[in-house]
Amino acid sequence: MIFIVVKFKTKPEWADKWLDFVGPFTTATRAEEGNLWFDWSRSVDDPAEFVLVEAFRDAAAGGAHVGSDHFKAAMADLPQALAATPKIISQTIDASGWSEMGEMTVE
């Protein structure tokens, strides 16, 4: 799977609007063949920072995502709301989904 984490630092005036702003992009990406998840979180330390955790089945699915119209539109539209260039980690890993945490069991 392709596992990606991206940190987005928004301009302060966009922080409370960010999730609505990226809503159509999120919905379209989640509907893609090969998308495993596309989940947003907000930093507890910085309310203007959002973290996107996303995964795609394989390189072909990830490539289709980057080639999609909604991805291209997002790359053109999102910068207006950002205070800095996003930071990314993108890795191919040997997994097909989330595993249970071995150090903790909840019954």
C-alpha distances in whole Angstrom, upper triangle without the diagonal:
4,6,10,13,16,20,22,26,28,32,34,35,32,30,32,31,27,25,28,27,24,24,24,21,19,20,19,16,15,17,15,13,10,10,9,11,13,16,19,21,24,25,28,30,30,30,29,26,23,19,16,13,10,7,6,5,5,7,10,9,9,12,14,14,15,18,19,22,21,19,22,24,23,23,26,27,26,27,31,30,28,30,28,25,22,20,16,14,10,8,6,5,6,6,6,8,11,13,17,19,21,23,24,25,27,29
4,7,10,13,17,19,23,25,29,31,32,29,28,29,28,25,23,26,25,21,22,22,19,17,19,18,14,15,17,14,14,10,10,9,11,12,14,17,19,22,23,26,27,27,27,26,23,20,17,14,11,8,5,5,7,6,7,10,9,7,10,12,11,12,15,17,20,19,16,19,22,20,19,23,24,22,24,27,26,25,27,24,21,18,16,13,10,7,6,4,6,9,9,9,11,13,15,19,20,22,25,26,27,28,31
4,7,10,14,17,20,23,26,28,30,27,25,27,26,22,21,24,23,20,21,21,18,16,18,18,14,14,17,15,16,12,10,10,10,10,12,14,16,19,19,22,24,24,24,23,20,17,13,11,8,6,5,7,9,9,10,13,12,10,13,15,13,14,17,18,21,20,17,20,22,19,19,23,24,21,23,26,25,23,25,22,20,16,14,11,8,6,5,6,7,10,9,10,10,11,14,17,17,20,22,23,24,26,28
4,7,10,13,16,19,23,25,26,23,22,24,23,19,18,21,20,17,18,19,16,14,17,17,13,14,17,16,17,14,11,11,10,9,11,12,14,16,17,20,21,21,21,20,16,14,10,8,6,5,6,9,12,12,12,15,13,10,13,15,12,13,16,17,20,18,15,17,19,17,16,20,20,18,19,22,21,19,21,18,16,12,11,7,6,4,6,9,10,13,13,14,13,13,16,19,19,22,24,25,26,27,30
4,7,10,13,16,20,22,23,20,19,21,21,17,16,20,19,16,18,19,16,14,18,18,15,15,19,18,19,17,14,13,11,10,10,10,11,13,13,17,17,17,18,17,13,10,7,6,5,6,9,12,15,16,16,18,16,13,16,18,15,15,19,19,21,19,16,18,20,16,16,20,20,17,18,21,19,17,18,16,14,10,8,6,5,7,9,12,13,16,16,16,15,14,17,19,19,22,23,24,26,26,30
4,6,10,13,16,18,20,17,16,18,18,14,14,18,16,14,16,18,15,14,17,18,15,16,19,19,21,19,16,16,13,11,11,10,11,12,12,16,16,15,16,14,10,8,6,5,7,8,11,14,18,18,17,20,18,14,17,18,15,14,18,18,20,17,14,16,17,14,13,17,17,13,14,17,15,13,14,12,10,6,6,4,6,8,12,15,16,20,19,20,18,18,21,23,23,26,26,27,29,29,32
4,7,10,13,15,17,15,13,16,16,13,14,17,16,14,17,19,16,15,19,20,17,18,22,22,24,22,19,19,16,13,12,10,10,10,9,13,13,11,12,10,7,6,5,6,9,12,15,18,21,22,21,23,21,18,20,22,18,17,21,21,22,19,16,18,19,15,14,17,17,13,13,16,13,11,12,10,9,5,5,6,9,12,15,18,20,23,22,23,21,20,23,25,24,27,27,27,29,30,33
4,6,10,12,14,11,10,13,13,10,11,14,13,11,15,17,14,14,18,19,17,19,22,22,25,23,20,20,17,14,13,10,10,10,10,14,14,11,11,8,6,5,6,8,11,13,17,20,23,24,23,25,23,19,21,22,19,17,21,20,21,18,15,17,17,13,12,15,14,10,10,12,10,7,8,8,7,5,7,9,12,15,18,21,23,26,25,25,24,23,26,28,27,30,30,30,32,32,36
4,7,9,11,10,9,12,13,10,13,15,14,13,17,19,17,17,21,22,21,22,25,25,28,27,24,24,21,18,16,13,12,10,10,13,12,9,9,6,4,7,9,11,15,17,21,23,27,28,27,28,26,23,25,26,22,21,24,24,23,21,18,19,19,15,15,16,15,11,10,11,9,6,6,6,8,7,9,12,15,18,21,25,26,30,29,29,27,26,29,30,29,33,32,32,34,34,37
4,6,8,6,6,10,10,8,11,13,11,12,15,18,16,17,20,21,20,22,25,26,29,28,25,25,22,18,17,13,13,11,11,14,14,10,9,5,6,8,11,13,17,19,22,25,29,29,29,30,28,25,26,26,23,22,24,24,23,20,18,19,18,14,14,15,13,9,9,9,6,4,5,7,10,9,12,15,18,21,24,27,29,32,31,31,29,28,31,32,32,35,35,34,36,36,39
4,6,5,7,10,10,10,13,15,13,14,18,20,19,20,23,24,24,25,28,29,32,32,28,29,26,22,20,17,16,14,14,16,15,11,10,7,9,11,15,17,20,23,26,29,32,33,32,33,31,28,29,29,26,24,27,26,25,22,21,21,19,16,16,16,14,11,10,9,6,5,5,8,11,12,15,18,22,24,28,31,33,36,35,35,33,32,35,36,35,39,38,38,40,39,42
4,5,5,8,10,10,13,15,14,16,18,21,21,21,24,26,26,27,30,31,34,34,30,30,27,23,21,18,16,13,13,15,14,10,8,6,9,12,16,18,22,24,28,31,34,35,35,36,33,30,32,32,29,27,30,29,28,25,24,24,22,19,20,20,17,14,13,12,9,9,8,12,15,15,18,21,24,27,30,33,34,38,36,36,34,33,36,36,35,39,38,37,39,38,41
4,6,7,8,9,13,13,12,15,17,20,20,21,23,25,25,27,29,31,34,34,30,31,28,24,22,18,18,15,16,17,17,13,11,9,12,14,18,19,23,25,29,31,35,36,36,36,34,31,32,32,29,28,30,29,27,24,23,24,21,19,19,19,16,14,13,11,8,10,10,14,17,17,20,23,26,28,32,35,36,39,38,38,35,34,37,38,37,41,40,39,41,40,43
4,6,5,6,9,10,9,11,14,16,16,17,20,21,21,23,25,27,30,30,27,27,24,20,19,15,15,13,14,16,17,13,10,8,10,11,15,16,20,22,25,28,31,33,32,33,30,28,29,29,25,24,26,25,23,20,20,21,18,15,16,16,13,11,11,9,6,8,10,13,15,15,18,20,24,25,29,32,33,36,35,34,32,31,34,35,35,38,38,37,39,38,40
4,5,5,8,10,10,11,14,17,17,16,19,21,21,22,25,26,30,29,26,26,22,19,17,13,12,9,11,13,13,10,7,5,8,9,12,14,18,20,24,27,30,32,31,33,30,27,29,29,25,25,27,26,25,21,21,22,20,17,18,18,15,12,13,12,8,9,10,13,15,14,17,19,22,24,28,30,31,34,33,32,30,29,32,32,32,35,35,34,35,34,37
4,6,7,8,10,12,13,16,17,16,19,21,21,22,25,27,30,30,26,26,23,19,17,13,13,10,12,14,15,12,8,8,11,11,14,16,19,21,25,28,31,33,33,34,31,29,31,30,26,26,29,27,26,22,22,24,21,18,20,20,17,14,16,15,11,13,14,17,19,18,20,22,25,27,30,32,33,36,34,33,30,29,32,32,32,36,35,34,35,34,36
4,6,6,6,9,10,13,14,14,16,18,19,20,22,24,28,28,25,25,22,18,16,13,14,12,15,17,18,15,11,10,12,12,15,16,19,21,24,26,30,32,31,32,29,27,28,28,24,24,26,24,22,19,19,21,18,15,17,17,14,12,14,12,9,12,14,17,18,17,20,22,25,26,29,32,33,35,34,32,30,29,32,33,33,37,37,36,37,35,38
4,5,5,6,8,11,11,11,14,16,16,17,20,22,25,25,21,22,19,15,13,10,11,10,13,15,17,14,11,9,10,8,11,12,16,17,21,23,27,28,28,29,25,23,25,24,21,21,23,21,20,16,16,18,16,12,14,15,12,9,12,11,8,10,12,14,15,14,17,18,21,22,25,28,29,32,30,29,27,26,30,31,31,34,35,34,35,34,36
4,5,5,6,10,10,9,11,14,14,15,17,19,23,23,19,19,16,12,11,8,9,9,13,15,17,15,12,11,11,9,11,11,14,15,19,21,24,26,27,27,24,22,24,23,19,20,22,20,20,16,16,18,16,13,16,17,14,11,14,14,11,13,16,17,18,16,18,18,21,22,25,27,28,30,28,27,24,24,27,28,28,32,33,31,32,31,33
4,6,5,8,10,10,11,13,15,15,17,20,23,24,20,21,18,15,13,11,13,13,17,19,21,18,15,14,15,13,15,14,17,18,21,23,26,28,28,28,25,24,25,24,20,21,23,20,19,15,16,18,15,13,16,17,13,12,15,14,12,14,18,19,20,18,21,22,24,25,28,29,30,33,31,29,27,26,30,31,32,35,36,35,35,34,36
4,6,7,8,10,11,13,14,16,18,19,23,24,20,22,19,15,14,12,14,14,17,20,21,18,16,14,14,12,15,14,17,18,21,22,26,27,27,27,24,22,23,22,19,19,21,18,16,13,14,15,12,10,13,13,9,8,12,11,9,12,15,17,17,16,19,20,23,23,27,28,30,33,31,29,27,27,31,32,33,37,37,36,37,36,38
4,6,5,6,9,10,11,12,14,16,19,20,17,18,15,11,11,10,12,13,16,19,21,18,16,14,14,11,12,11,14,14,17,19,22,24,23,23,20,19,20,19,15,16,18,15,14,11,11,13,11,8,11,12,10,8,12,12,10,12,16,17,16,14,17,17,20,20,23,25,26,29,27,26,24,24,28,29,30,34,35,34,34,34,36
4,5,5,6,9,10,11,12,15,18,19,16,17,14,11,11,10,13,14,18,21,23,21,18,17,16,13,14,12,15,15,17,19,22,24,24,24,20,19,21,19,16,17,19,16,15,11,12,15,13,11,14,15,13,12,15,16,14,16,19,20,20,18,20,20,22,22,25,26,27,29,27,25,23,24,27,29,30,34,35,33,34,33,35
4,5,5,6,9,10,11,13,16,18,15,17,15,12,13,13,16,18,21,24,26,24,21,20,19,16,17,15,17,16,18,18,21,23,23,22,19,18,19,17,14,16,16,13,12,8,11,13,10,9,13,14,12,12,16,16,15,17,21,22,21,19,22,21,23,22,25,26,28,30,28,26,24,25,29,31,32,36,37,36,36,35,37
4,6,5,6,9,10,11,15,16,13,15,13,10,12,12,15,17,20,23,25,23,21,19,18,15,15,12,14,13,15,15,19,20,20,19,16,15,16,14,11,12,13,11,10,6,7,10,8,7,10,12,10,10,14,15,14,16,19,20,18,16,18,18,20,19,22,23,24,27,25,23,22,23,27,29,30,34,35,35,35,34,37
4,6,5,6,9,10,14,14,11,12,10,7,8,9,13,15,18,21,23,22,20,18,17,13,13,10,11,10,13,14,17,19,19,19,16,15,17,15,12,13,15,13,13,9,10,13,12,10,13,15,14,12,16,17,16,17,20,20,19,16,18,17,19,18,20,21,23,25,23,21,19,20,23,25,27,30,32,31,31,31,33
4,6,5,6,9,13,14,11,13,11,9,11,12,15,18,21,24,27,25,23,22,20,17,16,14,14,13,14,15,17,20,20,20,16,16,18,16,13,15,16,13,13,10,11,15,14,12,16,17,16,15,19,20,19,20,24,24,23,20,22,21,22,21,23,23,24,26,24,21,20,21,24,26,28,32,33,32,32,31,33
4,6,5,7,10,12,10,13,12,10,13,14,18,20,24,27,29,27,25,24,22,19,18,15,15,13,14,14,16,18,18,17,14,14,15,12,10,12,13,9,10,7,9,12,11,11,14,16,15,15,19,20,20,21,24,24,23,20,22,20,22,20,22,22,24,26,24,21,20,22,26,28,30,33,35,34,34,34,36
4,5,5,9,10,7,10,9,7,10,12,16,19,22,25,27,26,24,23,21,17,16,12,12,10,10,10,13,15,15,14,11,10,12,10,7,10,11,9,10,8,8,12,12,11,13,16,15,15,18,20,19,20,23,23,21,18,19,17,18,17,18,19,20,22,20,18,17,19,23,25,27,30,32,32,32,32,34
4,6,8,9,6,8,7,6,9,12,16,19,22,25,27,26,24,23,21,18,16,13,12,9,10,10,12,15,16,16,12,12,15,13,10,13,15,12,14,11,12,15,16,14,17,19,19,18,21,23,22,22,26,25,23,20,21,19,19,18,19,19,20,21,19,16,15,17,20,23,25,28,30,29,29,29,30
4,7,9,7,10,10,10,13,16,19,22,26,28,31,30,28,27,25,21,20,16,16,13,13,12,13,16,17,15,12,13,15,12,10,14,15,12,13,11,13,16,16,15,18,20,20,20,23,25,24,25,29,28,26,23,24,22,22,20,22,21,22,23,21,18,17,19,23,25,28,31,33,32,32,31,33
4,6,6,9,10,10,14,17,20,24,26,30,32,30,29,28,25,22,20,16,16,12,11,9,11,12,13,12,8,10,11,9,7,11,12,9,12,11,11,14,15,15,17,20,20,20,23,25,25,25,28,28,25,22,23,21,21,18,19,18,20,21,19,16,16,19,23,25,28,31,33,33,33,32,34
4,6,9,11,13,16,19,23,26,29,32,34,33,32,31,28,25,22,19,17,14,12,9,9,11,12,10,7,10,11,9,9,13,13,11,14,14,14,17,19,18,20,23,23,23,26,29,28,28,32,30,28,25,25,22,22,19,19,18,19,19,17,14,15,18,22,25,27,30,33,33,32,32,34
4,6,9,11,15,18,22,25,27,30,32,32,31,30,27,23,21,17,15,11,9,5,5,7,9,8,5,8,10,9,9,12,13,13,16,15,15,18,20,19,20,23,24,23,26,29,28,28,31,29,26,23,23,20,19,16,16,14,15,15,14,11,12,15,18,22,24,27,30,30,30,30,32
4,6,8,11,14,18,21,24,27,29,28,27,26,23,20,17,13,12,8,6,5,6,9,11,11,7,8,11,10,8,12,14,13,15,14,13,17,18,17,18,21,22,20,23,26,25,25,28,26,24,21,21,18,17,14,15,14,15,16,14,11,11,14,17,20,23,26,28,28,28,28,30
4,7,10,14,16,20,22,25,27,27,26,26,23,19,17,13,10,7,5,5,6,10,13,13,10,10,14,13,12,15,17,16,19,17,16,20,21,19,21,24,24,22,25,28,26,26,29,27,25,21,21,18,17,15,14,14,13,14,11,8,8,10,14,17,19,22,24,24,24,24,26
4,6,10,13,16,19,22,24,24,23,22,20,16,13,10,8,5,5,7,10,13,15,16,12,12,15,15,12,15,18,16,19,16,15,19,20,17,19,22,22,20,23,25,23,23,26,25,23,19,19,16,16,14,15,15,15,16,13,11,9,10,14,16,18,22,24,23,23,23,25
4,7,10,14,16,19,22,21,20,19,16,13,10,7,6,4,7,9,12,15,16,17,13,12,15,15,12,14,17,15,17,14,13,17,17,14,16,19,18,16,19,21,19,19,22,21,19,16,16,14,14,14,15,16,16,18,16,14,12,13,17,19,20,24,25,25,25,25,28
4,7,10,13,16,18,18,17,17,14,10,8,6,5,6,9,12,15,18,19,20,17,15,19,18,15,17,20,18,20,16,15,19,19,16,18,21,19,17,19,21,19,18,21,20,19,16,16,14,15,15,17,18,18,20,18,16,14,13,17,18,19,23,24,23,24,23,26
4,7,10,13,15,14,13,13,10,7,6,5,6,9,12,15,19,21,22,23,20,18,21,21,17,18,21,20,21,17,16,19,19,15,17,19,18,15,17,19,16,16,18,18,17,14,14,14,15,16,18,20,20,23,21,20,17,16,19,20,21,25,25,24,25,25,27
4,7,9,12,11,10,11,9,6,5,6,8,11,15,18,21,23,24,26,23,21,24,24,20,21,25,23,24,21,19,22,22,18,19,22,20,17,19,20,17,16,18,18,18,14,15,15,16,17,20,22,22,24,22,22,19,17,20,20,20,24,24,23,24,23,26
4,6,9,8,6,8,6,4,6,9,11,15,18,22,25,27,27,29,26,24,26,27,23,23,27,26,26,22,21,24,23,19,20,22,20,16,18,19,15,14,15,16,17,14,15,16,17,19,22,25,25,27,25,25,22,20,23,23,22,26,25,25,26,25,28
4,5,5,6,8,6,6,7,11,13,16,20,23,27,28,29,31,28,25,28,29,25,25,29,28,28,25,23,26,25,21,22,24,22,18,19,20,17,15,15,16,17,14,14,15,17,20,22,25,25,28,26,26,23,21,23,23,22,25,25,24,26,25,29
4,6,7,10,9,10,11,14,16,19,23,26,29,31,32,34,31,29,32,32,29,29,32,32,32,29,27,29,29,25,26,28,25,22,22,23,19,18,18,19,20,18,17,19,20,23,25,28,27,30,28,29,25,23,25,24,22,26,24,23,25,25,28
4,7,9,8,11,12,16,18,21,25,28,31,33,33,35,33,30,33,34,30,30,33,33,33,30,28,30,29,26,26,28,26,22,22,23,19,17,16,17,19,17,17,19,20,23,26,29,29,31,30,31,28,25,27,27,25,28,26,25,28,27,31
4,5,6,9,11,15,17,21,24,28,31,32,32,34,32,29,31,32,29,28,31,31,31,27,26,27,27,23,23,25,22,19,19,19,16,14,13,14,16,15,15,17,19,23,25,29,29,32,31,31,28,27,28,28,27,30,29,28,30,30,33
4,6,8,11,14,17,20,24,27,31,32,32,34,31,29,31,31,28,27,31,29,29,26,24,26,25,21,22,23,21,17,18,18,14,13,13,15,17,15,16,19,21,24,27,30,30,33,31,31,28,27,29,29,28,31,30,29,31,30,33
4,7,10,13,17,20,23,26,30,31,31,32,30,27,29,29,26,25,28,27,27,23,22,23,22,18,19,20,18,14,14,14,10,9,9,11,13,12,14,17,19,22,25,28,29,32,31,31,29,27,30,30,29,33,32,31,33,33,36
4,7,10,13,16,20,23,27,28,27,29,27,24,26,27,23,23,26,25,25,22,20,22,21,17,18,19,17,14,14,15,11,10,10,10,12,10,11,13,16,19,22,25,26,29,28,28,25,24,27,27,26,30,29,29,31,30,34
4,7,10,13,17,20,23,25,25,26,24,21,23,24,20,20,23,22,23,19,18,20,19,15,16,18,16,13,14,15,12,11,12,12,13,10,11,12,14,17,20,22,23,26,25,25,22,21,24,25,24,28,27,27,29,28,31
4,7,10,13,17,20,21,22,24,21,18,21,22,18,18,22,21,22,19,17,20,20,16,16,19,18,14,15,18,15,13,14,14,13,10,10,10,11,13,16,19,19,22,21,21,19,18,20,21,21,24,25,24,26,26,29
4,6,10,13,17,18,18,20,17,15,18,18,15,15,19,18,19,16,14,17,17,14,15,18,17,14,15,18,15,14,16,15,14,10,10,9,11,12,14,17,17,20,19,18,16,16,19,21,21,24,25,25,26,26,29
4,7,11,14,15,16,18,16,13,17,18,14,15,19,19,20,18,16,19,20,16,17,20,20,17,19,21,19,18,20,18,17,13,12,10,10,10,12,14,14,17,15,15,12,12,15,17,18,21,22,22,23,24,27
4,7,10,12,13,15,12,10,13,14,11,13,16,16,18,15,13,17,18,15,16,20,19,17,19,22,20,19,22,20,18,14,14,11,11,9,11,12,13,15,13,12,11,12,15,18,19,22,24,24,25,25,28
4,7,9,10,12,9,8,12,13,11,13,16,16,18,17,15,18,20,17,18,22,22,20,22,25,24,23,25,23,21,17,16,13,12,9,10,10,10,12,10,9,9,10,14,17,18,21,23,24,25,25,28
4,6,7,9,6,6,9,10,9,11,14,14,17,16,14,17,19,18,18,22,23,21,23,27,26,25,27,25,23,19,18,15,14,11,11,9,11,12,11,9,10,12,16,19,21,24,26,27,27,28,30
4,7,8,6,8,11,11,11,14,16,16,19,19,17,20,22,21,22,25,26,25,27,30,29,28,31,29,26,23,22,18,16,13,12,10,10,11,9,7,9,12,15,19,21,23,26,27,27,28,30
4,5,5,6,9,10,11,13,14,16,19,19,17,20,23,21,21,25,26,25,27,30,30,29,31,29,26,23,21,18,16,12,11,8,10,10,10,9,12,15,18,21,23,25,28,29,30,31,33
4,5,5,6,8,10,10,12,14,18,18,16,18,21,20,20,23,25,24,25,29,29,27,30,27,24,21,20,17,15,11,10,8,11,12,13,13,15,18,21,24,26,28,31,32,33,34,36
4,5,5,6,9,10,10,12,16,17,15,17,20,20,20,23,25,24,26,29,29,29,31,29,25,23,23,19,18,14,14,12,14,15,16,15,17,20,23,27,29,31,33,34,35,36,38
4,5,5,6,9,10,11,14,14,13,15,18,18,18,21,22,22,24,27,27,27,29,27,24,22,21,18,17,14,14,12,14,15,15,13,15,18,21,25,27,29,32,32,33,33,35
4,5,5,6,9,10,14,13,11,13,16,15,15,19,20,19,21,24,24,23,26,24,21,18,18,14,14,10,11,10,13,15,15,14,15,18,21,25,26,29,31,32,32,33,36
4,5,5,6,9,12,13,11,12,16,15,15,18,20,20,21,25,25,24,27,25,21,19,19,16,16,13,13,13,16,18,18,17,19,22,25,28,30,32,35,35,36,37,39
4,6,5,6,10,11,10,11,14,15,15,18,19,19,22,25,25,25,28,26,23,21,21,18,19,15,16,16,18,20,20,18,19,22,26,29,31,34,36,36,37,37,40
4,5,5,9,8,7,9,12,11,12,15,16,16,19,21,22,21,24,23,20,18,18,16,16,14,15,15,18,20,19,18,18,21,24,27,29,32,34,34,35,35,38
4,6,8,9,6,7,11,10,10,13,15,15,16,20,20,20,22,21,17,16,17,14,15,13,15,15,19,21,21,20,21,23,26,30,31,34,36,36,37,38,40
4,7,9,7,7,10,12,11,13,16,17,18,21,22,22,25,23,20,19,20,18,19,16,18,18,21,24,24,22,23,26,29,33,34,37,39,39,40,41,43
4,5,5,6,9,10,11,13,14,15,18,20,21,22,25,24,21,19,21,19,20,18,20,20,23,25,24,23,23,25,29,32,34,37,39,39,40,40,42
4,5,5,6,9,10,11,12,14,17,18,20,21,24,23,21,20,22,21,23,21,23,24,26,28,28,26,26,28,32,35,36,40,42,41,42,42,44
4,5,5,6,9,10,10,11,15,16,17,18,22,21,19,18,20,19,21,20,22,23,25,28,26,25,24,26,30,32,34,37,39,39,39,39,41
4,5,5,6,9,10,10,13,15,16,16,20,19,16,15,17,16,18,16,19,20,23,25,24,23,23,25,28,31,32,35,37,37,38,38,40
4,5,5,6,9,10,12,14,16,16,20,19,16,16,18,17,19,18,21,22,25,28,27,26,26,28,32,35,36,39,40,41,42,42,44
4,5,5,6,8,11,12,14,15,19,18,17,16,19,19,21,21,24,25,28,30,30,28,28,29,33,36,37,40,41,41,42,42,44
4,5,5,5,8,10,11,12,16,15,14,13,16,16,19,18,21,23,26,29,28,26,26,27,30,33,34,37,38,38,39,39,41
4,6,6,7,10,11,11,14,14,11,11,14,14,17,17,20,22,25,28,28,27,27,28,31,34,34,38,39,39,40,40,43
4,6,7,9,11,12,15,15,13,14,17,17,21,21,24,26,29,32,32,31,30,31,35,37,38,41,42,42,44,43,46
4,6,6,8,10,13,14,13,14,17,18,21,22,25,27,30,33,32,31,30,31,35,37,37,41,42,41,42,42,45
4,5,6,7,11,11,10,10,14,15,19,19,23,25,28,31,30,29,28,28,32,34,34,38,38,38,39,39,42
4,5,5,8,8,8,9,13,15,19,20,24,26,29,32,32,31,30,31,34,36,36,39,40,40,41,41,44
4,6,8,10,11,12,16,18,22,23,27,30,32,36,35,34,33,33,37,38,38,42,42,42,43,43,46
4,7,9,11,11,15,17,21,23,26,29,31,34,33,33,31,31,34,36,36,39,39,39,40,40,43
4,6,7,8,12,15,18,20,24,27,29,32,32,32,30,30,33,34,34,37,37,37,39,39,42
4,7,9,12,15,19,21,25,28,30,34,33,34,32,32,34,36,35,38,38,38,40,40,43
4,6,9,12,16,19,22,26,28,31,31,32,30,30,33,34,33,36,36,37,39,39,43
4,7,10,13,16,19,23,25,29,29,29,28,28,31,33,32,35,35,36,38,39,42
4,6,10,13,16,20,22,25,25,26,25,25,27,29,29,32,32,32,35,35,38
4,7,10,14,17,19,23,23,24,23,23,25,27,26,29,29,30,32,33,37
4,6,10,13,15,19,19,20,20,20,22,25,24,27,27,28,31,32,35
4,7,10,12,16,16,18,17,17,20,22,21,24,25,26,28,30,33
4,7,10,13,14,15,16,16,19,22,22,24,25,27,29,30,33
4,6,10,11,13,14,15,17,20,20,22,24,26,27,29,32
4,7,9,11,12,14,16,20,20,22,24,26,27,29,32
4,6,9,10,12,13,16,17,18,21,23,24,26,29
4,7,9,11,12,15,16,17,20,22,23,25,28
4,6,8,9,12,14,15,19,20,20,22,25
4,7,9,13,15,17,20,21,21,22,24
4,7,10,13,15,18,18,18,19,21
4,7,9,12,15,15,15,16,18
4,6,9,12,12,12,14,16
4,6,9,8,8,10,12
4,6,6,7,10,13
4,6,7,11,13
4,7,10,13
4,7,10
4,6
4
